[in-house]
């Protein structure tokens, strides 16, 4: 114990990023609750264009840098050290095989993250995710609007209890009912299952899906 105090040794702690992470504020709270870094300082970093320029992205692309998982950190790590580690782990996750899978789908790594976040918004049920990813990829390939309700929910800061036809006309680059292609950035922090679903989607000709009427 004396040597640990004298030399500044630390026992690693687990930083677990799990569950629904729909906004940078939610990510900041999860980090702040588990690390010494204050959640306000974390949020300030995550929303800062200058801070994220270090990683070559704009704030809208933040969730292309983070993959939910459990990571061992030093409890006293600064916000920048935490983010550096998360970015390194994300880069390591993108193996040559996964990069090739993205290319086979005609997507960049960032586009995979964007589409995976939409799949995540549609369902948390892992077995369905490759099928839904296939639907959206089919729409992209034929030039059909994605018409993804999760993107509308994102525009309204996830405050809508129910998405109505009147909400579909809102002016925003994230409105996939009005604009073709993918939105400018992820609408949440997609889990690995959704990323894998986009990289390895089900092969089918479906263009539509619907919720179980019993819902």
N, C-alpha and C positions, 0 to 999 in steps of 0.2 A: 504494500500500500504506500509506504514511504517513497519507494522508487517511482511508482505511478504518479504521485503528486509532484515529485521533484522533476521528473522528465516530461510531464504532461501527457503520459499515456492515457488512452481512453478505451473503454469497452465499446465496440460498435453497437449502435441501436438500429432497429428495423424501422424504415420509413415505408409504410404500406399505402399505396395509392390504389383504391378499389372503389367499387360502387359507381354511382352515376356522378360524373364530373362534367357538368355542362357549361361552366363558366370559369374564367381565371380566378374569380373570387372563391369559388368552391375549392379549387386546387390550393389556393393560398391558405384557406382554413384548415385543410387536411395537413398541409406541411406545418403550419403554425402549431397545430395541436400535438404534433409528435416531435418537433424539433425545438431548439432554443430560439431560433429565428422567429420574430414576431410576425403574425399573419398580415398585419398592415404593411410591414416592410416587404414581405413577399409579394403581396398584391401590387404594391407600387412598382416593384421590379417587373412583374409579369405584364403589367399594362404599359410599360415604358417602351417607346420606340427605340430610344437610345440604348437601353439595356439589351433588348432583343437583337439589335443590330450586330451584336457580338456573335450571334449565331446565324446571321444572314437572313433573318425573317422579319416580317412586320408583325404587330400584335395579332392580326387576324389569322396568322399561321402558327400561333403559339402551340396549338395542340398537334402540330406535325412533329414536334420535338419531344413529346412526352408519351411514354407507353406505360399504362397502369401495371404495376407489379410491386413486389416487395424488394427494397434495396437496403443494404447495410450502409449506414452513414455514421459520421462522427456527430454526436449530439450538438456540438458547438459549431458545426459547419455554417459558414455564412450563406446568404441567399445565393450569391454567385456560385459558390462551391457546390451547393445543392443542385442548382440548375446545370452547371457544367457536368456533374455526374449523370443527371437524367438524360442530357443530350448525348453523352458518351454511350450510355446503355442503349439508347434508341438507335444510334449509329451502328452499334455492334449487333443489334437485333436484325438489322437489314443485311442479311447474308447475301452472298452472290446468288444463291438459289432464289431467295425472295425478290431480289432485284430483277432477276430474269423473269420471274412470274409476273411482276408488275409490267414489264415490257411486253410480255405475251398478251396482256390484257389491253395494251395500248395506253397505259397510264404511267405518269411519273410517280415517284414515291409520295410526293405531296398530294397528288390526286387520289392515290389509294387511301390516304388518311381522310380526305374530305368525304369520299364515298363511304368509307367505313363508318364515319360518324353518322351519316344518314341511316345506314343499316342499323346502327346502334339505337337510333331514335325510333326505328320501326319495331324492333323486338329485342328483348334480352334473352330470348329462348334460343340457345346456341344452335340446335339442330335446324332451325328455320333460316338462319342467317345466310348460308350459301345460296339458298333458293331465292331469297329477296335480293341479294347482291346480283344474282343472275338477271333478275327482272330489270334492275336499274342499268346494268351494263347493256342489256338488249335495247333499252330506250336510248341510251347514249349513241349506240352504233347506228341507229336508224334516224337520228336527228330528232327524236321525240323529246319534248320537255320532260324533265324528271318528275314534275308534279308531286314533290315529296312534302307531305304534311309536316314532318319534323323541321324543315327549313322555315316554314311559316311560324311554328312555335318558337324557333330561335329568334326570329325578327321581333316577336312580342315578348322577348325575355322570359319565355316559358311561363308566362302568367295566364295564358288562356286555359280555361277549364275544358273548352271544346272549340275546335276549329270550324268556323262557319264559312259559307261561300263569300260573305262580305269581307272576310280576312284575306282572301286569295288575290285581291287586287292591290294590296299594299305595295308601295313603291320601295323596292330594295333590291340590290344585286343578289341577295339571298333568296329572292322569291323565284323558286323553280317552276312556278306556274306561268310566270311572265317571261323568263329568260332561259334560253337554251343552255345546255351544258351544266358544268358543276359550279357551285357558288365559290366565292373568293377564298374561303378557308373552311376548316372543320367547324361543325356546329356543336361539337363536344369532344371530349378526349376518348377516342375509340379504344376499346379493349382489344387484346390480341385476337380473340375469336372473330371479331368483326374484320380486322385487318386480314386475317387468313381467309375469311369468307370472300373478300374481294379478290384476293390473290388466287383463290381456288374456288370459284363459284360453281354452282350446279349448271350443267349444260342443258338448256331447254329453250323453248320459243315463247315463253310467257312474257306478256307485257303488263299484266295487271295481277294484283292480289287483293284480298279483302280480309277484314277482321272477322272473327267468329261472331255471328249474330247474337250469341248468348252473352257477349260482352256488353 
